[in-house]
Amino acid sequence: MERIQLIVHGVVQAVGFRYHTCQEALQLGVTGYVKNLPDGTVEIVAEGSPDALRALSGWAKQGPPAAQVRHIEIAKAEATGEFNSFAIAY
């Protein structure tokens, strides 16, 4: 199991990005959270298999139809196992 943190830049708030990220993560069996940040970006913290995390990262580069993703910052870390599911954080 691995952990990643993504910071998604672009038009990614008020376009359903968190909802769709949550649905995608749950389908992939990934745990963690997604939340809006005050600077207009979206943060995704996810733990799962390397393949599932690659798939989630790939999805986040496009996002839902209304999003306009400019770029993504990706950081890898040790998995902590602290999450039971994937949720939208506030």
N, C-alpha and C positions, 0 to 999 in steps of 0.2 A: 504494500500500500504506500502511496505517495501523497504529497500535499502540494497544491499550487495556490498562489494568490494572483488573480488577474485584476488589473485596473483598466477598464474599458473607456476609451475617450471617443467623443463625437456627440451626435444627437442620440443619447441613450437613456434619457429620463423622459417620463411622460409619453413613452411609446410602447409600453408593455414589456420592456426588457427584463425586469425582475421576474414577472409572472412566467414568461416563456423560458427564462433561464432555469427557473425552478422545475418546470415541467420536463425540460431536457435532462436536467441532472437526475431527477427521479427515474426517468426512463433508462438512464445509463447506470443506475445503481450507485451514484456518487452521493456523498454526504457533505454537509457544510452549509453555507449561506450566501445570499446575494443581497446587497444593499446599495442604496443611493448614497453618494458622498456629497458634502456641501459644495464642492467645486464643480458639480455637474457631471462627474464621472460615476461609473458603477464599479463596485468592488465585488469580486467573486472569490470566496475562499472555499476550496473543495478538496476532499480526500477520496481516494479510490484507486483502482488499478491504473497503471500507466496508460493502457489503451483507452479506458473510459475518460481519463483526464485529457488525453490528446483529442478525443472526440468532442469533449465539452469546449476545449480551447478553440478548436476548429469552428464549432458552431458559433462561439462568441465573436469570432472575427466578422461574421455576417450579422448575427442577431436576428430579431424578428423583422418582418417586412418594413415597418415604419422607421426602424433604426437606421442611422447612418454612422457606422463605426469608422473612425479615422485610424486609430491604432490601439494596440493592446500592450500593456506592460505585463510581463510574466515573471514571477519569482517562484522558485521551488524551495520546499522546506521539508523537514522530517514530519511525517504524519503523527498526530497525537492521539487519534481515536476518540476525540472529545465529542464528536457529533453522532447522533443517532439517526438522523434523517437529513434532508435538505430543506431549507426554509428561507423565506424572505425575512430579513432582519430590518428593524426600524431604528 
